[in-house]
Amino acid sequence: MTLGVGIVGLPNVGKTTLFNALTRAGAGVASYAFSTVEPNTAMVEVPDPRLSVLARMYQPKKITPTVMKFVDVAGLVQGASRGEGMGNLFLSQIRELDALAMVVRCFQDPNVQHVSQGLDPQRDIEMVNLELALADLDVVNKRRDKIAGTARFKPGAKEQDELGVLDRLAAHLDAGQPIRSVSLQPEESRMMRSFSFLTAKPILYVANIGEDQIGKNTPELAAVNAAASAAGTQVIVLSARLEAEIRELPDEEAAAFLEDAGLKEPALDAFIHEAYRSLNLLTFLTAGESEVRAWTVRQGARAPEAAGVIHSDFERGFIKAEIVAFDELSASGSYPAARDRGKVRLEGKDYLMKDGDVVLFRFNV
């Protein structure tokens, strides 16, 4: 399962710089709006120190981490929902993704123009969220218009239920609230899934600070934290330019660079993990002499579904899952030792997967 996160925000806030820091892709960066037209896309490994522990234990021929897709799209501007600044194109690119990371400019730089007057993170966040909401409202209203006749004149038609949900979403969006904050029943959520609403996607705020702001609680950072708290989301604070520079250095030089900057570790790992968590994902692991590998499933996945991530035959012919928690396996020192200590369990079809489960699936087809 490879899910995508869109890096969004206004022009000239550091989206492509962050993308380069994540991916070492070397995408072009410019100090003017719409320097990114075609989206930059790359796969990024999710850092997981558990793989190294298992690799020492099993000495595998191959180590395979789980990955996420990051997409850097051009900056949204006021009026994007009406097509301003190629807005229709950029919004359609975001719709195909699973979550959003909104980069918010908190740094001052006279050489990088701001699309609005002065530095104001709260205004910038509100502008981006408004354009996303207006784009969703347009989709809702078009669908309402299309099915209104059937819903009105055909009692019992499924369109009646759909129209009821759409009316609730329209009222919510009109009030300036994102769809993700609407309480929907499972059947209602399934009904709305095909629309890929922008404001229904999980969102994470990235406060892009200058190197001179590291470790400081500036008014700009306080504004981002307040906006994130109101939205019920998280903030990752980083200097995209500094992180990009660190990514280009050998490990020893990078460590010294971090120390000089007053940082214990790069902020990118925290950003990747928070993006991963925002998607309600968990990692389970498989280990053997041929390969140690991390796999991704959604929270709430049962054992057969996790088996199907590896191969459809595993799910179709699922019998049992032989599971040991990573921490217990690590503390035991080996799989046989964990089994002797009673830490290895046999679980059936109703078992809910947990992050860090080390699994051997038994199946028969």
C-alpha positions as CSV (number, residue, x, y, z in Angstrom):
1,M,0.0,0.0,0.0
2,T,1.6,3.2,-1.2
3,L,-0.3,6.4,-0.2
4,G,0.3,9.9,-1.4
5,V,0.8,13.1,0.5
6,G,0.5,16.4,-1.4
7,I,2.8,19.3,-0.3
8,V,0.6,22.4,-0.7
9,G,0.5,26.0,0.2
10,L,0.8,29.5,-1.3
11,P,3.6,30.2,-3.8
12,N,7.1,30.9,-2.5
13,V,6.6,29.3,1.0
14,G,9.2,26.6,0.5
15,K,7.2,23.6,-0.8
16,T,9.8,22.6,-3.5
17,T,12.7,23.1,-1.1
18,L,10.9,20.8,1.4
19,F,10.3,18.3,-1.4
20,N,14.0,18.3,-2.3
21,A,15.0,17.8,1.3
22,L,12.7,14.8,1.5
23,T,13.7,13.2,-1.7
24,R,17.1,14.6,-2.9
25,A,15.3,15.0,-6.2
26,G,16.9,18.3,-7.1
27,A,13.7,19.9,-8.4
28,G,14.1,23.4,-9.6
29,V,13.5,26.2,-7.0
30,A,12.8,29.8,-8.0
31,S,11.7,32.9,-6.1
32,Y,8.7,33.6,-8.2
33,A,5.2,32.2,-8.3
34,F,4.3,29.1,-10.4
35,S,7.9,28.0,-10.9
36,T,6.4,24.6,-10.4
37,V,3.9,23.7,-13.1
38,E,4.1,20.0,-13.5
39,P,4.0,18.3,-10.1
40,N,7.2,16.9,-8.7
41,T,6.7,13.3,-7.5
42,A,9.0,10.9,-5.6
43,M,8.8,7.9,-3.3
44,V,10.3,8.4,0.2
45,E,11.3,5.6,2.6
46,V,9.6,5.8,6.0
47,P,12.5,5.6,8.5
48,D,12.1,2.6,10.8
49,P,14.9,1.6,13.2
50,R,13.2,-1.7,13.8
51,L,14.3,-2.9,10.5
52,S,18.0,-2.6,11.5
53,V,17.3,-4.6,14.7
54,L,15.6,-7.4,12.7
55,A,18.4,-7.3,10.1
56,R,21.0,-8.0,12.8
57,M,18.9,-10.8,14.1
58,Y,18.1,-12.5,10.7
59,Q,21.0,-11.4,8.5
60,P,18.7,-11.1,5.4
61,K,19.8,-10.7,1.8
62,K,17.5,-7.8,1.5
63,I,15.9,-5.0,3.7
64,T,12.8,-3.3,2.4
65,P,11.3,-0.3,4.2
66,T,7.7,0.9,3.6
67,V,7.4,4.0,1.4
68,M,5.2,7.0,0.9
69,K,4.6,9.1,-2.2
70,F,5.2,12.8,-1.9
71,V,3.9,15.2,-4.5
72,D,4.9,18.9,-4.8
73,V,2.2,20.9,-6.5
74,A,2.3,24.5,-7.6
75,G,1.2,27.2,-5.1
76,L,-2.4,27.9,-4.6
77,V,-3.5,31.5,-4.9
78,Q,-6.7,33.4,-4.0
79,G,-9.3,32.4,-6.6
80,A,-7.7,29.0,-7.3
81,S,-11.2,27.4,-6.9
82,R,-12.3,29.6,-9.8
83,G,-9.3,28.7,-11.9
84,E,-7.0,31.6,-11.0
85,G,-3.3,30.8,-11.3
86,M,-4.0,27.5,-13.0
87,G,-6.0,26.6,-9.9
88,N,-8.2,24.0,-11.6
89,L,-5.2,22.0,-12.7
90,F,-3.5,22.1,-9.3
91,L,-6.6,21.3,-7.3
92,S,-7.2,18.2,-9.5
93,Q,-3.7,17.0,-8.8
94,I,-4.4,17.3,-5.1
95,R,-7.6,15.3,-5.4
96,E,-5.8,12.2,-6.3
97,L,-3.8,12.2,-3.1
98,D,-4.6,10.7,0.4
99,A,-3.4,13.5,2.7
100,L,-2.1,17.1,2.6
101,A,0.9,18.8,4.2
102,M,0.4,22.6,4.1
103,V,3.7,24.5,4.1
104,V,3.3,27.8,5.9
105,R,5.9,30.5,5.5
106,C,7.3,31.8,8.8
107,F,10.6,33.1,7.5
108,Q,11.6,36.6,6.3
109,D,13.7,36.8,3.1
110,P,13.7,39.9,1.0
111,N,15.0,37.9,-2.0
112,V,11.9,35.7,-2.0
113,Q,8.8,37.7,-2.8
114,H,5.5,37.0,-0.9
115,V,2.3,36.7,-2.9
116,S,0.5,38.9,-0.3
117,Q,1.6,41.9,1.6
118,G,3.8,41.0,4.5
119,L,4.3,37.9,6.5
120,D,1.0,36.6,8.0
121,P,0.8,32.8,8.6
122,Q,-2.8,32.9,9.9
123,R,-4.0,34.8,6.8
124,D,-2.1,32.4,4.5
125,I,-3.6,29.3,6.2
126,E,-7.1,30.8,6.0
127,M,-6.6,31.6,2.3
128,V,-5.5,28.0,1.4
129,N,-8.2,26.4,3.5
130,L,-10.8,28.7,1.9
131,E,-9.8,27.8,-1.6
132,L,-10.0,24.1,-0.7
133,A,-13.4,24.5,0.8
134,L,-14.7,26.5,-2.1
135,A,-13.5,23.8,-4.5
136,D,-15.4,21.2,-2.5
137,L,-18.5,23.3,-2.3
138,D,-18.5,23.6,-6.1
139,V,-18.4,19.8,-6.4
140,V,-21.1,19.4,-3.8
141,N,-23.4,21.9,-5.5
142,K,-23.0,20.5,-9.0
143,R,-23.8,17.0,-7.6
144,R,-26.9,18.4,-5.7
145,D,-28.2,20.0,-8.9
146,K,-27.7,16.8,-10.9
147,I,-29.7,14.5,-8.5
148,A,-32.2,17.0,-7.1
149,G,-34.9,16.0,-9.6
150,T,-34.6,12.3,-9.0
151,A,-34.5,12.8,-5.2
152,R,-37.6,15.0,-5.3
153,F,-39.8,13.0,-7.6
154,K,-38.8,9.4,-6.9
155,P,-39.7,8.4,-3.3
156,G,-37.2,5.9,-1.9
157,A,-34.6,6.6,-4.5
158,K,-31.0,6.2,-3.3
159,E,-30.4,9.8,-4.5
160,Q,-32.6,11.0,-1.6
161,D,-30.1,9.7,1.0
162,E,-27.2,11.1,-1.0
163,L,-28.8,14.5,-1.3
164,G,-29.4,14.6,2.4
165,V,-25.7,14.1,3.0
166,L,-24.7,16.6,0.4
167,D,-27.0,19.2,2.0
168,R,-25.2,18.7,5.3
169,L,-21.8,19.0,3.7
170,A,-22.8,22.2,1.9
171,A,-24.0,23.8,5.1
172,H,-20.8,22.8,6.8
173,L,-18.6,24.2,4.0
174,D,-20.7,27.4,3.9
175,A,-19.9,27.8,7.6
176,G,-16.2,27.6,6.8
177,Q,-15.7,24.1,8.3
178,P,-13.8,21.3,6.5
179,I,-15.6,18.1,5.6
180,R,-13.2,16.1,7.8
181,S,-14.9,17.6,10.8
182,V,-18.4,16.3,9.7
183,S,-19.6,13.2,11.6
184,L,-20.7,10.7,8.9
185,Q,-21.9,7.2,9.3
186,P,-19.8,4.5,7.6
187,E,-22.4,4.1,4.8
188,E,-22.4,7.9,4.3
189,S,-18.6,8.0,4.1
190,R,-18.6,5.3,1.5
191,M,-21.3,7.2,-0.5
192,M,-19.0,10.3,-0.5
193,R,-15.7,8.6,-1.1
194,S,-15.7,8.8,-4.9
195,F,-15.8,12.6,-4.8
196,S,-12.3,12.8,-3.2
197,F,-13.2,15.9,-1.3
198,L,-10.1,18.1,-0.6
199,T,-11.2,19.1,2.9
200,A,-12.0,15.5,3.9
201,K,-8.3,14.6,3.6
202,P,-6.1,14.5,6.7
203,I,-4.0,17.7,6.9
204,L,-0.7,18.5,8.6
205,Y,0.8,22.0,8.9
206,V,4.5,22.5,8.3
207,A,5.9,25.7,9.7
208,N,8.8,26.7,7.5
209,I,11.1,28.8,9.6
210,G,14.4,30.5,8.9
211,E,17.7,29.3,10.3
212,D,17.8,32.3,12.7
213,Q,14.4,31.2,14.1
214,I,15.5,27.7,15.2
215,G,14.5,27.2,18.9
216,K,12.6,30.4,19.1
217,N,8.8,30.8,19.7
218,T,8.2,33.6,17.2
219,P,4.8,35.3,16.7
220,E,4.6,33.5,13.3
221,L,5.1,30.1,14.8
222,A,2.6,30.9,17.5
223,A,0.0,31.7,14.8
224,V,0.6,28.4,13.1
225,N,0.3,26.5,16.3
226,A,-3.0,28.3,17.2
227,A,-4.4,27.6,13.7
228,A,-3.4,23.9,13.9
229,S,-4.9,23.6,17.4
230,A,-8.2,25.0,16.2
231,A,-8.2,22.6,13.2
232,G,-7.3,19.6,15.4
233,T,-4.1,18.9,13.5
234,Q,-0.4,18.8,14.2
235,V,2.5,21.2,13.4
236,I,6.0,20.2,12.3
237,V,8.5,23.0,12.6
238,L,11.5,22.9,10.3
239,S,13.8,25.0,8.1
240,A,13.3,23.5,4.7
241,R,16.4,25.2,3.3
242,L,18.5,23.9,6.2
243,E,17.1,20.4,5.9
244,A,17.8,20.4,2.2
245,E,21.4,21.4,2.8
246,I,21.8,18.7,5.5
247,R,20.5,16.0,3.1
248,E,23.3,16.7,0.6
249,L,26.0,16.1,3.2
250,P,27.8,12.9,4.2
251,D,26.6,11.5,7.6
252,E,29.5,12.8,9.7
253,E,29.4,16.3,8.2
254,A,25.6,16.3,8.6
255,A,25.9,15.5,12.3
256,A,28.4,18.4,12.8
257,F,26.1,20.7,10.8
258,L,23.2,19.8,13.0
259,E,25.2,20.5,16.1
260,D,26.2,23.9,14.8
261,A,22.6,24.7,14.1
262,G,21.5,23.6,17.6
263,L,19.6,20.6,16.4
264,K,19.7,17.0,17.7
265,E,18.4,15.4,14.5
266,P,16.9,16.4,11.2
267,A,13.2,17.3,11.4
268,L,12.4,15.4,8.2
269,D,12.0,12.0,10.0
270,A,9.4,13.6,12.3
271,F,7.6,15.1,9.3
272,I,7.5,11.7,7.5
273,H,6.3,9.9,10.6
274,E,3.6,12.5,11.3
275,A,2.4,12.4,7.7
276,Y,2.3,8.6,8.1
277,R,0.3,8.8,11.3
278,S,-2.1,11.4,9.8
279,L,-3.2,8.7,7.4
280,N,-4.1,6.3,10.2
281,L,-1.5,3.8,9.1
282,L,0.4,1.2,10.9
283,T,3.4,-0.9,10.1
284,F,3.7,-4.6,10.5
285,L,6.9,-6.5,9.7
286,T,8.0,-9.8,8.2
287,A,11.4,-11.3,8.7
288,G,13.5,-14.1,7.4
289,E,16.8,-15.0,5.8
290,S,15.7,-13.8,2.4
291,E,14.2,-10.4,3.4
292,V,13.3,-8.2,6.3
293,R,10.4,-6.0,5.2
294,A,8.0,-3.3,6.5
295,W,4.4,-3.4,5.3
296,T,1.7,-0.8,5.6
297,V,-2.0,-1.3,6.4
298,R,-4.7,1.1,7.8
299,Q,-5.5,1.2,11.5
300,G,-8.3,-1.4,12.1
301,A,-7.1,-3.9,9.5
302,R,-7.6,-7.5,10.4
303,A,-5.0,-10.2,9.9
304,P,-6.4,-11.5,6.5
305,E,-6.4,-8.0,5.1
306,A,-2.7,-7.6,6.2
307,A,-1.9,-10.9,4.6
308,G,-3.5,-9.7,1.4
309,V,-1.1,-6.7,1.3
310,I,1.7,-9.2,0.8
311,H,-0.2,-11.4,-1.7
312,S,-3.8,-12.0,-2.6
313,D,-3.3,-15.7,-2.1
314,F,-2.3,-15.1,1.5
315,E,-5.7,-13.5,2.2
316,R,-7.7,-15.9,0.1
317,G,-6.3,-18.9,1.8
318,F,-5.7,-17.4,5.3
319,I,-5.5,-19.9,8.1
320,K,-3.7,-18.3,11.0
321,A,-1.1,-15.6,11.7
322,E,1.9,-16.4,13.9
323,I,2.6,-13.0,15.6
324,V,5.1,-11.6,18.1
325,A,5.3,-8.0,19.1
326,F,8.6,-6.4,17.9
327,D,9.5,-5.2,21.5
328,E,9.1,-8.7,22.8
329,L,11.1,-10.2,20.0
330,S,13.8,-7.7,20.4
331,A,14.0,-8.3,24.2
332,S,14.1,-12.1,23.6
333,G,17.0,-11.8,21.2
334,S,15.7,-14.3,18.6
335,Y,12.5,-15.8,17.4
336,P,13.1,-19.2,19.0
337,A,13.8,-17.5,22.3
338,A,10.6,-15.5,22.0
339,R,8.6,-18.7,21.2
340,D,10.2,-20.5,24.2
341,R,9.1,-17.5,26.5
342,G,5.6,-17.8,25.2
343,K,5.6,-14.5,23.4
344,V,4.6,-15.9,20.0
345,R,0.9,-16.1,19.5
346,L,-1.4,-17.8,16.9
347,E,-4.1,-15.3,15.8
348,G,-7.2,-15.9,13.7
349,K,-9.3,-13.9,11.1
350,D,-10.6,-11.4,13.6
351,Y,-7.3,-10.3,15.0
352,L,-6.7,-6.5,14.7
353,M,-3.2,-5.8,13.5
354,K,-1.0,-3.7,15.8
355,D,1.9,-1.5,14.8
356,G,5.2,-3.4,15.2
357,D,3.7,-6.9,14.8
358,V,6.2,-9.3,13.4
359,V,4.1,-11.8,11.4
360,L,4.4,-15.2,9.7
361,F,1.1,-15.9,7.8
362,R,-0.1,-19.5,7.4
363,F,-2.3,-20.0,4.4
364,N,-3.5,-22.7,2.0
365,V,-4.8,-22.3,-1.5
